[in-house]
Amino acid sequence: MDEAGSETKREILSQPETWAATLARLHEAASEIDRVWRAARPDQVILTGCGSTYYAATIAATTLQHLSGVPARGVPASELLLYPESIYPRSGRTMLVAISRSGSTSETVKAARDFVAGGSGPLVTLSAYGDEPLASLGALNLVFPEAQEQSIVQTRAFTALLLASVALAARWSGRDDLLAELDRLPDAGRRVVARHLPPMERLATQSYERSFFLGSGPQFGLACEAALKTKEVSLQPSEPFHFLEFRHGPKSLVTPETLVVGLLGAHADLERPVIAECAGFGGQTLTIGEEDADLTFDSGLSEFARGILYLPAVQWLACQRALAQGLDPDHPRNLSAVITLDLK
């Protein structure tokens, strides 16, 4: 019998190789990716998913709008089903990008089918399983089988699908420089895995009862995913916040039994004082970033290229925290790999 967490740990460690395979598939599909965008000429882009892939959608939307100027928004697929009028614009041409690890998540598949039936623009899908419903619905269907996972919670699937969606944003924005940076991620990821994971094992044994993950801009979606991983596998309360928003009330919760993790971005000069203030309240703190952080990347990559480098450390922390509490990250409580609902 495999030891507790063996699949989750293996999939976290395999991420740099998964990223390399993902990039290779994106290079092969480059002409189709460009063709769909040129044909669409969208006035706005909606990106959607559920759970982890919803957070990937929000990061990709931030990236696409920042790079291209085309209005982009990340929303949960369930909101597209329940309140479509509050999300889809009433005029203009819309592109929908649907992201799903399984390709069979009920809300995402139903939202994609409804969008295609409405005929307001093209659908692009990203998934890890080519034989599931989502992968046959779009004008462009990108499948990344190397991102498939045995464990319940997403680790390498999240980062691979996030990498793919950021690469789409770069291609559609004509940013060849950013695409070249993305090609350097597997090597940077190998260095991060070697350097960052041992400190996470030590931190996982420390005494804290709740955690907060702070991030701004593209890092906010990463903070959401980090908090979700913490809750899923270690069953510990965890919340994400925009960095500067944390001062507006939530900082009252910081105590010596609190861990505050700062995902430092391009405006680290404004973000570090928030972490220092939390330390002043007695909170335990950790910063992750390109430079001048407790855990540094030293990748030489720009902010919108290096996002997935934050994830191995926080995934490993959640996994080790679960193991330290006698939990099995491979079998989290009350969760299943795919959510299927009876949606008419």
N, C-alpha and C positions, 0 to 999 in steps of 0.2 A: 504494500500500500504506500502511495506517495506521501511524503511529509506535508503537513499543513502549508498552504500557500505556494506550493511548488510551481503550479501553472502560472499563477500571477507573477511570481518572481521571474520565471523564465521569460514571460512575455514582456515584462518591463526591461529586462536586460537585452532582449532581442531588437529593441526599437531602432538603433542605428542601421542595422541591416534591412529592417522593414522600410525605413525611409529611403534607402538606396533603391530598393525594388520599386517603391512608389514613384520615385523620380524617373526611373527608367520607363515605366508605363506612361507617365505624363509626356515624356519626350516622344514616345511612339505615337501618341494621340495628338500631338501639337497642331497638325494641320486641321483636324476635325474641331479641336477646341477653338481655333481662330475662326473657322468657317461659321460655326454656330453663332459666335458673337457678332461677326460682320453681318450675318443675315438677320439677326434679331434687332440690332440697333435699339436696345431697350431704353426707355425713359426712366425706369427704376428697376431695381432687382430686389426680390424677396428671397432670403435664404432661411431654410427651415430644417428642423430635426426634433428629436425628443431626448431629454436627459443630456448626456454628454454631447451628442451631436447637435443639440440646440446651442450649447455653448460654443461649439466649433462654428456654427452658423453666425453667431453674434460677432466672433472674432473676425471671420472672413468678411462680414458685412462692413465692419469698421475699416478693414484693410482696403476693400474694394472702393468704398466711397472716398477714403483718404487719397488713394492713388489715382483714381479715374475721374472723380468729381460726379459720377453717376450716383444718384440717391440709392442707398442700399440699407436694408434693415433685416436683422435676424429675429425670428419669432418662433415660438413653439408651434409644432404642427397642429396641436389641439386647438390653438387659437384661430388658425385658418379654418378649422371646421366649425367652431362655435361662433366666432365673430368676424367672418371674412370682410364684412363691410367696413370694419374699423381698421383693416390692415391693407387690403388691396386698394390702390388708387382708382378713382372713378374715370380717369382718362389717361391716355398715354399707353405705351406698350410696356408690358411687364414681363420680366423673366423670373421664373421660379427655379431655385437651386435647392434640391431636396437631398439631405444627407442622412444615411442610415447604415449602421454597421451591418445589421442582418439583412436589410433590404426587404423586410417583411413586417416592420413595425406598423401596426394598424393605422394610427393617426397619420403617419407620414405617407403611407401608400394611398389612403383615402384622400388626403389633401392634394397629392399629386394627380390622382385621377380626376378629381373635381376641377383642378386647374386646367388640365388638358381639355376636358369637356367644355370649359368656358371659352377656350380659344383666344385668350387675350395675349398670348405670347408663348415662347418656347419653354420647355421644361428640360433641365439638366439634372441628372442624378449621379450621386456618388455612393458607392456601397462596397462591401467586401465579398458579396456572394452573387455571382452572375446568374444563378438559376432561381432567384427569388423575384417576386412580382415587380419591385421597384426598378430593377435593372432592364426592364423591357418597355418602360413607359415614356422615356424621354426622347427628345430630339438628339440628345447626346447622353449616353450612359457609360460612366467610367466605373470600372470594377477593379478593386485592389485585393486580390485573394491573399496576398501575403499578410494583410491586416487581420485575417480571421483569427479568432481566439477560442481557447477552450474554457477560460475562466469567465465568470459571470460579469464582473465589472470591466469596463473598458480601460485599457492602458495603451497598447500599441495601436489598436484600432482608432482610438481618439486622435493620437498624434499623427497617424498616417492620413486619416481623412482631413484633419486640419491642415496638414502640409499640402494635400491636394487642392483644397479650397483656396488656400493662400496663393498657390501657384496659378490657379485660374485667375485670381484677381490680378496677379502680376502680368500674365499674358494678355488679359483683356485690357490692361492699362498701358500696354506697350513698354513695360519695364523690363527690358532684357537684362539690365544690371541686377535687378532683384532676382530674376530667374537664375542668373549665374551664382548669386549668393546662396540660393537654396541648394544648389548642387554641392555646396561645401558643408551642409548640415550633417551628413552621416559621420564625417570625420570629427566634426565638433561634438557630436553626440557621444562618440566613443570616449572622448576626453572627459566629458561631463559625467558619464556613467562611472568612469574610473575614479574621479576625484570627489564627486558629490555624494555618492551613496553611502560610504562608510560613516561620514558625519551624521547622516540621517538615522543610522542604526543606533548611534549613541543618544541622539535627541529623543528617539522613540521611547527610551526607558526613563526619561525625565518625568517629574510629577507635574502634570497640568490637566485640567478638567475640561477645557474648551479651547478652541482655536479660532483665529480670524485670519483670513487671507486678503491682503490689500493689493489692488492693482489699478492702474489708470489706462485709458485708451485701450489698445489691444490686450493689455495685461489684465483687464477686468474680467474678460471671459475666461482667462486662465485661472484667475482667482476663484471664479465660480466652480470650475472643474476641480480645482484642488480641494475646495470645501466639500464638494460632492463626494470625492474619493474618500475623504476622511470619514464622512458620515456612513458611506456604504460599507466600508470594510472594518473600521474600528469602532463603529457605533458611538462615536463621540460627537457632541454638539460642535458644529463649525459653521461659520458664516463668512461670505465674501462681502467686501465693501470697496467702493471707489476710495482711493487713498485719502484725499482731502475731506471726503464726506465722513470719514471715520471720526473726525473731530466733532461733528455736529450731533452728538448724543451717544453713539455706540461706545466711545472711549470710556464712558462711565462703567462699563462692564469689565475693564481691565483690572486684574488682581495678580498676585504672585502665582496663582493657579491658572493663568491664561498664557497661551502662546500666540504671539502676533507675528505672522510671516509677511514680509514686504517683498513683492515682486517689482523690483525697481526698473523703471523705464527711462525714456528720454528726458524726463523732468525729475530726475532723482534728487536734484538740489532742493526741490519742494517736498519730496516724498520722505527723505531721510529724517527731517525734523518730526514727522508724525511717529516714526519708529522710536526716535529718541524720547519723545513725550511718553510713549507707552512704557518704555524702560524706566522712566522716572516715576511712573505709577507702580513700579514693582513687577511689571509684566515680563515674561520671558520673550525674547525677540530673536528673529532671524531674518536676514536680508539675502536675496538672490538677485543677481544682475550681471551685467557685462563687466563692470569694474567697480572697485571700492565697495564691495559687499562681503558679507560673511562667506558666501559661496559665489565665486566669480566664474564667468564663462571664458573671458579672454578670447572670444571667438573672432573678433574683427568684423562681425556681421551687424547690419543695421537693425533697428528696432523691429521692423515688420518682417525681417527674415529669421530672426533668432527665437521667435516665440515658443516653439516646441521644446527648446532647451530647458525651460523652467520645469517641464513636467516630470522627467525621470526622478528627480529628487523628491518632489512632493508625493508622487505615487509610491516611492520606496518608503517614505515616512509613514504613509497611511498603512501600507502593508506590514511594516515592522511594528507599528503601534498595535495593530490587530494581533499579531503573533505574541507580543509582550503581554497582552491581556487574555491569552489563551483562546483566541478566536482564529478561525480558518478563513483567510481572504478568498480562497477559491470557492467557498460556500457561504456567502454573506446571508444574513438573516432576512427572510421575507422577499428575496429578490429572485428574478429569473432573467435569463439572457435576452429574451424577446417578450415584448408586451403585445398580446393579441386581444383585440376587443371585437365585439359584434357591432360593427358600424354600418348602418344602412345608408 
